[in-house]
Amino acid sequence: MMGDFFFGVFLFLLMRWLALLHNLLRFPRLRPGPTPERPTASILVPARNEAENLRRTLPALLRQGALEVLVLDDLSEDETARVAQEVAGGHPGFRLLRGKPLPPGWRGKNWASWQLAQAARGEVLVFTDADVLWEEGALGGLLSALEGKDLVSALPRQEGVVEAFVMNGLLSFLPHPALEALRLANGQVLAFRKEAYWAMGGHRAVREEVLEDVALARRAGRYGLYLGVALFRVRMYRGYGEALKGFAKNFLDIHLKNPAVLLGSAFYHLALYTLPWLLGRFDLGLLGLLERLAVQLVLKGPLLPALLTPLAPLLLLPVYLRALLPGKTWKGRPL
């Protein structure tokens, strides 16, 4: 019985290695590009209680050479608005918008993004989260990838142990064509041609969706998913407690809103990365650890998340359990 179990673990790890090797060779990557000579892009930042992040990330956005950078203060309970204005320092392309109260039937981020889109003047709408740090040339590289497409999404470099295990694992989960077939997208960086955004209904069409990025990608015509680790990096959460709450809010949706799939995912990760160490199959444990080390090396991320791979599924167990419970909140709002 245990022999069959460990043979299954080996097969799943082998499939992950094959997916990783394919993506290492074929996953399209964003490269830095020159600042556009004629600015056409609006960079749009929904911001609720993001004062700390904006101090770090807004200066880099203002240096990208966009037509404008719009930050929407989504009824923040901290000093988001004051910090944004202070950091912008009168930059001619910066505008601060005051968010309106959340209407019934809308998710908070979708409502904030919809307001930003209505105010934007650019031919290209680039939505990015307040915690994403843009490197020099990021906008140029993103616009180059958008040529001939309606929507482009990028996978940034993830920092943090739990965040890296969850997000970076996509690189070895499925080969790139399968990820695009599923219309995987990442709301941390989404770039639309404006006319395509309006044609698909924008965030209004997906206003009730938790995974609005995937829902928008499924409505888009010409779409591309890119590896953006050379251009974007992000620390999603400050500490384990915040990561627990943050991932729990959308883990059930990620797993097809099916509790059985969610619990199956928890067992899958325990079986691949933790149980081999606990049950004396150190060869399989090492194979899983090396896979995650290879992922981090490819993504040029810190190696600590990979070294903690055997512990990561255990750290995620409270996330899975919390995802099944009602009454979840995020940034002071019920979900």
Secondary structure by P-SEA (a helix, b strand, c coil): caaaaaaaaaaaaaaaaaaaaaaaccccccccccccccccbbbbbbccccaaaaaccaaaaaaccccbbbbbccccccaaaaaaaaaacccccbbbbbbccccccccaaaaaaaaaaaaccccbbbbbccccccccaaaaaaaaaaccccbbbbbcccccaaaaaccccccccccaaaaaaaccccccbbbbaaaaaaaaccccccccccaaaaaaaaaccbbbbbbccccbbbbccccaaaaaaaaaacccccccccaaaaaaaaaaaaacccccccccaaaaaaaaaaaaaaaaaaaccccccccccccccccaaaaaaaaaccccccccccc
